[in-house]
């Protein structure tokens, strides 16, 4: 089985195991997902979902955030960690959205990464979940699990994204990454993986080499 065949098989196995693939961040529009994803950096989605209802009530749209005082935004997101940097990024990105994009969140990775605090992981999430385009969200779960499968031997997120784009069916790549997160939390835990219970063990190089 070559890596392309293995990737397709992994997609099929994870689809069966986790039929409902969706982002665990709570949002109602593109801007809210963009901001929630920025807050989720080095923070759990659960914590972000606890913070954003009050944040989005206080700042309901891009104009409210653009006109906001970063220190006030910081008070709402304090528990997410790195709140000073994140609050400055949020206010700055909203000003840029108004000035350069008519207040609309861009629909390409290339434009999204021009925004303060937005990397390729966040950009791919927006492009995939909001605009329905092929996307590969390379987070820690994706790096770990696809590495164990033997699809790559890298720790570089940009390289892994390119490798997976070439291997995965484009229309299924975004949901595949969401399912990797679910699988990483439930089974392929970084500290204590439950290899004997893993739906991917038949195609996992790590499992096969140590079983």
Buried (B, 14 or more C-beta within 10 A) or exposed (E): EEBEEBBBBBBEBBBEBBEEBEBBBBBEEBBBBBBBBBBBBEBEBEBBBEBBEEBBEBBEEBBEBBEBEBEEBBEBBEEBBBBEBBBBBBBBBBBBBBEEBEBEBBBEBEBBBEBBBBBBBBBBBBBBBBEEBBBBBBBEBBBBBBBBBBBBEBEEBEEBBBBBBEBBEEEBBBBBBBBBBBBBEEBBEEEEBEBEEBBBBEBBBBBEEEE
